Amino acid sequence: MEREIICEIRCLNCKKWFRSPIQFGDAESFFGSTLINNKAKCPFCKVMTGIDKENMRFDERREDGRATHTEGKDAV
């Protein structure tokens, strides 16, 4: 089964989602990680925004469907 895993950040300034420069191989490593003092430049508003699990989502796309995981909750 082929799958694509994408981690995205929600800009704290403009609230748009964009691909994180920090990627994870699976949901377990995403939820088990500690992110401290990381920042990325939003491609939309060009403001540096914090990379924290509270404003990140882990999106896994598989041939049999899609699962989106965000800190503290899961959505399908």
N, C-alpha and C positions, 0 to 999 in steps of 0.2 A: 504494500500500500504506500503510495507516494504522499508526502505531506510537506507543507510549507509552514514555517514558524516565523512569525514576525512580532517584534516588540515595538510598541509605539509609545510616544510621550504626548501628553496633552500640554500644550503651551500654557503657562500660568498667566500670560499676558493676553493673547488673542483667543485662547481656548480651542485652537485647532489641533488635530492629531497629526503627528509626523513620525517617520521611522526613527527609532532610537539608534544611536551609534553603538549602544551596548545591547547585544543580542544574547539570548539564552537558548539552549538546546532542547529544553523541555520545561513543563510547568513546575516540576519539583525544584529545579535549579532556580527558576524565577522566584518562586515563593520562599525559598530558603536563602536567598541572597540578601546581603546588606549593602545598600548603596549610600555612600557618604560623600558629600561635597562634589558631586558630579554635575556638570552643566552641559547643555547643548544649545546651539544657536537655532532658533526657530526659522525654518525656510520661508515662512509666510510674513511674519512681522519683524524678523531679524533681531529679536531680543534674546539674550541669553536666559534660558530657563533651567530650573533645577530638574535633575533626573532623580526621581524618588518613586517608590512603588505606589504611592498614593496618587500620582498623576501618570501612571503607566498602565498599559494593558498588554497582555500576552495573547496573541491571536494565532490559533493553530488551524490551518486549513488542510483537510484531508479529502481524499477521494470520496469518502462516505459522508462528508458533511463538514461543518465548521464549528469550532468551539472558541469562545472568547472568554478569557479569564481576566478579571481585574481584582486588585487587592481587596480582600474582605468579602468578595462575592464572585460567583460564577454565572455566566450567561451563555446560553446556547442559541 
